[in-house]
Amino acid sequence: MQQFLVDANVFVAAIKNPGKKTRTLDLILEIISNQRTHLVGNDLLLLEFEKYAEKFKSETASHLIKRLNTDFRQVFMSHN
């Protein structure tokens, strides 16, 4: 199983111009749709994605946030 971490820049590129279907959007959709891959991150990253989805409101942004809220795998960091 492959795991991918994308930063907020990738998320913004996918949602900023929803009328212009980008390869970045395709990449995120492929990662969250493929059963052999998972998008990972932490709660702060998900909050940042939600902030940008609010800033660049669109059906695409809303759809991605809904999918991420169910398909996103949270990784917890230890404070050693």
SELUM-992031 format. One line per field, with one value per atom (N, C-alpha, C, O): residue in three letters; residue number from 1; atom name; x, y, z. Coordinates in steps of 0.1 Angstrom, whole numbers, plus 5000, padded with zeros to 4 digits. Example, Ala and Ser with C-alpha at 12.3 -4.5 7.8 and 13.67 -1.06 7.14 Angstrom:
resn = c(ALA_ALA_ALA_ALA_SER_SER_SER_SER);
resi = c(1_1_1_1_2_2_2_2);
name = c(N_CA_C_O_N_CA_C_O);
east = c(5132_5123_5132_5142_5128_5137_5129_5134);
north = c(4943_4955_4967_4967_4978_4989_5000_5011);
up = c(5078_5078_5078_5085_5071_5071_5079_5080);
% end
This chain:
resn = c(MET_MET_MET_MET_GLN_GLN_GLN_GLN_GLN_GLN_GLN_GLN_PHE_PHE_PHE_PHE_LEU_LEU_LEU_LEU_VAL_VAL_VAL_VAL_ASP_ASP_ASP_ASP_ALA_ALA_ALA_ALA_ASN_ASN_ASN_ASN_VAL_VAL_VAL_VAL_PHE_PHE_PHE_PHE_VAL_VAL_VAL_VAL_ALA_ALA_ALA_ALA_ALA_ALA_ALA_ALA_ILE_ILE_ILE_ILE_LYS_LYS_LYS_LYS_ASN_ASN_ASN_ASN_PRO_PRO_PRO_PRO_GLY_GLY_GLY_GLY_LYS_LYS_LYS_LYS_LYS_LYS_LYS_LYS_THR_THR_THR_THR_ARG_ARG_ARG_ARG_THR_THR_THR_THR_LEU_LEU_LEU_LEU_ASP_ASP_ASP_ASP_LEU_LEU_LEU_LEU_ILE_ILE_ILE_ILE_LEU_LEU_LEU_LEU_GLU_GLU_GLU_GLU_ILE_ILE_ILE_ILE_ILE_ILE_ILE_ILE_SER_SER_SER_SER_ASN_ASN_ASN_ASN_GLN_GLN_GLN_GLN_ARG_ARG_ARG_ARG_THR_THR_THR_THR_HIS_HIS_HIS_HIS_LEU_LEU_LEU_LEU_VAL_VAL_VAL_VAL_GLY_GLY_GLY_GLY_ASN_ASN_ASN_ASN_ASP_ASP_ASP_ASP_LEU_LEU_LEU_LEU_LEU_LEU_LEU_LEU_LEU_LEU_LEU_LEU_LEU_LEU_LEU_LEU_GLU_GLU_GLU_GLU_PHE_PHE_PHE_PHE_GLU_GLU_GLU_GLU_LYS_LYS_LYS_LYS_TYR_TYR_TYR_TYR_ALA_ALA_ALA_ALA_GLU_GLU_GLU_GLU_LYS_LYS_LYS_LYS_PHE_PHE_PHE_PHE_LYS_LYS_LYS_LYS_SER_SER_SER_SER_GLU_GLU_GLU_GLU_THR_THR_THR_THR_ALA_ALA_ALA_ALA_SER_SER_SER_SER_HIS_HIS_HIS_HIS_LEU_LEU_LEU_LEU_ILE_ILE_ILE_ILE_LYS_LYS_LYS_LYS_ARG_ARG_ARG_ARG_LEU_LEU_LEU_LEU_ASN_ASN_ASN_ASN_THR_THR_THR_THR_ASP_ASP_ASP_ASP_PHE_PHE_PHE_PHE_ARG_ARG_ARG_ARG_GLN_GLN_GLN_GLN_VAL_VAL_VAL_VAL_PHE_PHE_PHE_PHE_MET_MET_MET_MET_SER_SER_SER_SER_HIS_HIS_HIS_HIS_ASN_ASN_ASN_ASN);
resi = c(1_1_1_1_2_2_2_2_3_3_3_3_4_4_4_4_5_5_5_5_6_6_6_6_7_7_7_7_8_8_8_8_9_9_9_9_10_10_10_10_11_11_11_11_12_12_12_12_13_13_13_13_14_14_14_14_15_15_15_15_16_16_16_16_17_17_17_17_18_18_18_18_19_19_19_19_20_20_20_20_21_21_21_21_22_22_22_22_23_23_23_23_24_24_24_24_25_25_25_25_26_26_26_26_27_27_27_27_28_28_28_28_29_29_29_29_30_30_30_30_31_31_31_31_32_32_32_32_33_33_33_33_34_34_34_34_35_35_35_35_36_36_36_36_37_37_37_37_38_38_38_38_39_39_39_39_40_40_40_40_41_41_41_41_42_42_42_42_43_43_43_43_44_44_44_44_45_45_45_45_46_46_46_46_47_47_47_47_48_48_48_48_49_49_49_49_50_50_50_50_51_51_51_51_52_52_52_52_53_53_53_53_54_54_54_54_55_55_55_55_56_56_56_56_57_57_57_57_58_58_58_58_59_59_59_59_60_60_60_60_61_61_61_61_62_62_62_62_63_63_63_63_64_64_64_64_65_65_65_65_66_66_66_66_67_67_67_67_68_68_68_68_69_69_69_69_70_70_70_70_71_71_71_71_72_72_72_72_73_73_73_73_74_74_74_74_75_75_75_75_76_76_76_76_77_77_77_77_78_78_78_78_79_79_79_79_80_80_80_80);
name = c(N_CA_C_O_N_CA_C_O_N_CA_C_O_N_CA_C_O_N_CA_C_O_N_CA_C_O_N_CA_C_O_N_CA_C_O_N_CA_C_O_N_CA_C_O_N_CA_C_O_N_CA_C_O_N_CA_C_O_N_CA_C_O_N_CA_C_O_N_CA_C_O_N_CA_C_O_N_CA_C_O_N_CA_C_O_N_CA_C_O_N_CA_C_O_N_CA_C_O_N_CA_C_O_N_CA_C_O_N_CA_C_O_N_CA_C_O_N_CA_C_O_N_CA_C_O_N_CA_C_O_N_CA_C_O_N_CA_C_O_N_CA_C_O_N_CA_C_O_N_CA_C_O_N_CA_C_O_N_CA_C_O_N_CA_C_O_N_CA_C_O_N_CA_C_O_N_CA_C_O_N_CA_C_O_N_CA_C_O_N_CA_C_O_N_CA_C_O_N_CA_C_O_N_CA_C_O_N_CA_C_O_N_CA_C_O_N_CA_C_O_N_CA_C_O_N_CA_C_O_N_CA_C_O_N_CA_C_O_N_CA_C_O_N_CA_C_O_N_CA_C_O_N_CA_C_O_N_CA_C_O_N_CA_C_O_N_CA_C_O_N_CA_C_O_N_CA_C_O_N_CA_C_O_N_CA_C_O_N_CA_C_O_N_CA_C_O_N_CA_C_O_N_CA_C_O_N_CA_C_O_N_CA_C_O_N_CA_C_O_N_CA_C_O_N_CA_C_O_N_CA_C_O_N_CA_C_O_N_CA_C_O_N_CA_C_O_N_CA_C_O_N_CA_C_O_N_CA_C_O);
east = c(5008_5000_5009_5018_5006_5014_5006_4994_5014_5009_5015_5027_5006_5011_5007_4996_5016_5014_5015_5025_5004_5005_5003_4996_5010_5009_4998_4991_4996_4985_4986_4976_4999_5000_4994_4988_4996_4990_4974_4968_4969_4955_4949_4939_4956_4952_4952_4943_4963_4964_4952_4948_4947_4936_4923_4914_4921_4908_4907_4896_4918_4918_4910_4903_4911_4904_4896_4900_4884_4877_4872_4870_4870_4866_4877_4875_4889_4901_4906_4913_4902_4905_4920_4926_4926_4940_4945_4937_4957_4963_4965_4965_4966_4967_4954_4955_4943_4930_4929_4925_4933_4933_4942_4938_4953_4962_4956_4956_4950_4944_4932_4930_4924_4912_4917_4911_4928_4933_4938_4935_4945_4950_4939_4939_4928_4917_4907_4899_4908_4899_4905_4898_4918_4925_4926_4931_4922_4922_4936_4938_4946_4960_4968_4980_4962_4969_4961_4948_4968_4961_4967_4980_4959_4964_4965_4956_4977_4979_4983_4988_4981_4985_4980_4976_4980_4975_4963_4959_4958_4946_4949_4940_4961_4964_4964_4960_4969_4969_4955_4951_4946_4932_4925_4917_4929_4923_4928_4920_4940_4945_4938_4935_4936_4928_4914_4909_4908_4894_4895_4885_4905_4906_4907_4900_4915_4916_4903_4900_4897_4884_4874_4865_4874_4865_4869_4861_4882_4887_4884_4880_4886_4883_4871_4871_4860_4847_4843_4844_4840_4835_4829_4832_4822_4817_4829_4829_4840_4852_4858_4861_4860_4865_4857_4862_4844_4834_4835_4835_4835_4836_4849_4849_4860_4873_4873_4878_4868_4868_4859_4863_4848_4839_4846_4846_4853_4860_4872_4874_4879_4891_4886_4893_4875_4870_4867_4866_4864_4861_4873_4875_4881_4892_4906_4916_4908_4921_4925_4918_4938_4943_4952_4962_4948_4955_4968_4967_4979_4991_4994_4994_4997_5000_5015_5022_5020_5034_5037_5030_5047_5051_5061_5068_5061_5069_5081_5082_5090_5102_5113_5124);
north = c(4988_5000_5012_5014_5022_5034_5045_5046_5054_5065_5078_5078_5088_5101_5112_5112_5122_5134_5145_5147_5153_5165_5177_5177_5188_5200_5209_5205_5220_5229_5235_5238_5236_5242_5233_5237_5220_5210_5211_5211_5212_5213_5225_5225_5237_5249_5249_5253_5243_5241_5233_5236_5224_5215_5222_5219_5232_5239_5253_5258_5260_5274_5278_5288_5271_5274_5262_5254_5260_5247_5245_5234_5256_5254_5249_5243_5250_5245_5232_5232_5221_5208_5206_5205_5205_5204_5189_5181_5187_5174_5172_5161_5183_5182_5177_5168_5181_5176_5161_5153_5158_5143_5135_5124_5140_5133_5131_5119_5141_5139_5130_5121_5131_5122_5108_5098_5106_5092_5086_5075_5094_5089_5086_5075_5094_5091_5081_5075_5078_5068_5054_5044_5053_5041_5033_5039_5021_5013_5010_5006_5011_5007_5019_5018_5031_5043_5051_5049_5058_5066_5080_5081_5090_5103_5105_5102_5108_5109_5124_5132_5126_5139_5140_5130_5152_5153_5163_5168_5165_5173_5188_5195_5193_5206_5208_5218_5198_5199_5199_5206_5190_5190_5203_5208_5209_5223_5233_5242_5232_5241_5239_5249_5227_5224_5230_5236_5228_5234_5249_5255_5256_5270_5274_5284_5267_5271_5267_5274_5257_5253_5265_5267_5271_5282_5294_5302_5297_5308_5307_5317_5296_5293_5285_5274_5290_5282_5278_5285_5265_5259_5245_5240_5240_5226_5216_5207_5219_5211_5211_5200_5223_5224_5217_5209_5219_5212_5197_5190_5192_5178_5172_5161_5179_5173_5173_5163_5183_5184_5172_5166_5170_5159_5146_5137_5144_5131_5130_5119_5141_5140_5137_5131_5143_5140_5126_5121_5118_5104_5095_5084_5100_5091_5095_5087_5106_5110_5102_5100_5097_5089_5098_5103_5100_5108_5101_5089_5108_5103_5111_5123_5104_5111_5111_5101_5122_5124_5123_5129_5116_5116_5127_5132_5132_5143_5138_5141_5131_5126_5136_5133);
up = c(5000_5000_5000_5008_4991_4990_4997_4997_5004_5011_5005_5002_5004_4998_5007_5013_5008_5016_5006_5000_5005_4996_5005_5015_5001_5009_5004_4994_5011_5008_4994_4987_4989_4975_4965_4955_4967_4957_4958_4948_4970_4972_4965_4958_4967_4961_4946_4939_4941_4926_4921_4909_4928_4924_4924_4916_4933_4935_4931_4930_4928_4926_4914_4914_4903_4890_4887_4878_4893_4891_4876_4872_4869_4855_4846_4835_4851_4844_4850_4861_4845_4851_4850_4839_4862_4862_4865_4870_4861_4864_4879_4884_4887_4901_4907_4916_4902_4907_4903_4912_4891_4887_4897_4901_4901_4910_4923_4928_4929_4942_4941_4950_4931_4929_4928_4933_4920_4918_4932_4935_4939_4952_4962_4968_4963_4972_4967_4974_4954_4948_4947_4947_4946_4944_4957_4967_4958_4970_4974_4986_4965_4969_4973_4977_4974_4978_4988_4989_4997_5007_5008_5006_5010_5012_5027_5035_5032_5047_5051_5042_5063_5069_5083_5089_5089_5102_5103_5092_5115_5116_5112_5107_5114_5110_5095_5090_5088_5073_5068_5059_5074_5070_5073_5064_5084_5087_5077_5073_5072_5062_5049_5042_5045_5033_5034_5024_5046_5047_5046_5041_5051_5050_5036_5032_5028_5014_5006_4996_5010_5003_5006_4997_5017_5020_5012_5007_5011_5004_4989_4983_4983_4969_4967_4962_4972_4972_4958_4948_4957_4944_4948_4958_4938_4940_4941_4948_4933_4933_4947_4953_4953_4966_4977_4985_4976_4985_4984_4994_4972_4969_4975_4982_4972_4977_4993_4999_4999_5014_5019_5029_5013_5018_5016_5025_5005_5003_5012_5018_5015_5024_5038_5045_5042_5056_5058_5069_5047_5049_5045_5050_5035_5030_5035_5032_5041_5046_5058_5067_5057_5068_5077_5072_5089_5098_5104_5108_5103_5109_5121_5121_5132_5145_5147_5146_5150_5153_5168_5176_5172_5186_5188_5179_5200_5204_5212_5224_5206_5213_5213_5218);
% end
